[in-house]
Amino acid sequence: MLKFPNEESVHKYMTRSILGRTVMEVLAHGPTRASVCEQLKALPVAETSRYCSEENSFCWRVHSFGKKIKQDKRLDLIHQFMVNLPLIGRVDLENPDDLFYICEDYGPNPNSAPEEPFYVYVGRKVTEGQRYLAHQYSVKTRHFIGNTSMDAQLSLIMANQGGVKPNMFVFDPFVGTGSLLVAAAHFGGYVAGCDINVNTIHGVGKSSRSFGKPRGEVTLRGNDENILANMRQYNLHDRYLDVMVSDFALNVWRKQELFDVIVTDPPYGIREKTRKIGTNKHYDELEDQTLEGHIPSTMSYHLADIFKDLLNFSARYLRLHGRLVYWLPVVNADYSDDHIPQHPCLKVIANSEQKINMTISRRLITMEKYQSMQNINPLDQVEAEIKTRTYEGSNAIRKIYFPNNSGSQSHNKSLPLT
Ligand SMILES: C[S@@+](CC[C@H](N)C(=O)[O-])C[C@H]1O[C@@H](n2cnc3c(N)ncnc32)[C@H](O)[C@@H]1O
């Protein structure tokens, strides 16, 4: 049970709740139905008069956890409880002014659920959360997607963690197909991103929507499979600033303290090896005319460097009190909180685990920039630091994810990690 100062604050809270279904004002609760009925009967008139009037239509619903309750039993329950409240308005099953819930908890194991519930709550619905948004923005019906498009519900949760509010400047440095930008734009952020993959940014190459055929001519969706088209699909295009092809390892930004929120899903090297622009060859051997139109070669981008770059970048380019939100893959056997990459200007304010399998999880890390780079003594360490060797070397997590081979399963579309 949660305590709120008033109903207004509940409504405000639930306008941002992606996972919460319904908030109800608890009128009575206890380990037996009889004790709950007694409490309902004893409710003061001053309280019940808010909803027990001739003008107020009402309806009752039964929710059971850990056991299925048949329809006739549900009706019995409703009759048993409703007589204890002096409801005198009309019943409206479709659109009642007040909706009352009987919630019965039969424990976590439906196979051995007891005859009687462990605990019973009776409450009045106050408001609902935003779970429908996961459906509204589902990648299943999205115009432009790729193999690594982030699930809509997680994207919205990430935007929430970033505290995205209207008119904030939100940036995703590993933008891919822009799922995180869609979520940030939903909450009113102005969004921008970059990605090293020219095909993704320009919406060319093979399409995930047409079973690997080229984008554009073969898809019914026209030749604009790109992030802007997604924004148009959701009528969020007025929030779209731009995306560009750029290697995150090579900084292109001049103005510091620019972004309000950096939200991103960096590559872990599981589907594809992590790359950045560079080479071990000597470029001065190239003649001037070969440099024009030259496609630079890439080299391995170690995860340790990706996360250090991400924190160093955030410390520099986030405004004060701006937030960085990103996924960090961890090896369950040796994880501890001090393995989270650190920076003197950033502090971890949230860390939630999503289990992937027995070996690996990923953690949604939220950091806040609590001091500017200028405030730090230049003699002090102002670079990101990682106190574990987990992310060192090329394809560190990939080697743990595919212990027996180099990752031939990486073409499997059901891989949860990227
Ligand atoms: C996990 S995906 C991001 C998916 C994205 N959140 C979406 O919903 O589509 C990681 C992205 O990082 C990009 N990437 C990999 N190396 C990069 C680099 N050095 N600089 C910028 N982007 C890079 C990849 O091309 C890929 O699109």
The ligand as an ORCA input file, in Angstrom:
! r2SCAN-3c Opt
* xyz 0 1
  C      21.437     -1.618    -29.254
  S      21.427     -0.692    -30.655
  C      20.360      0.649    -30.255
  C      18.947      0.316    -30.601
  C      18.021      1.488    -30.441
  N      17.792      1.805    -29.051
  C      16.699      1.215    -31.157
  O      15.665      1.221    -30.484
  O      16.705      0.942    -32.345
  C      22.982      0.037    -30.628
  C      23.243      0.973    -31.773
  O      24.539      1.525    -31.585
  C      25.097      1.743    -32.859
  N      26.559      1.855    -32.726
  C      27.450      0.848    -32.590
  N      28.712      1.360    -32.496
  C      28.576      2.713    -32.537
  C      29.501      3.795    -32.478
  N      30.817      3.570    -32.373
  N      28.996      5.053    -32.525
  C      27.660      5.284    -32.659
  N      26.754      4.298    -32.754
  C      27.198      3.037    -32.678
  C      24.646      0.549    -33.683
  O      24.676      0.835    -35.059
  C      23.236      0.321    -33.145
  O      22.281      0.959    -33.967
*
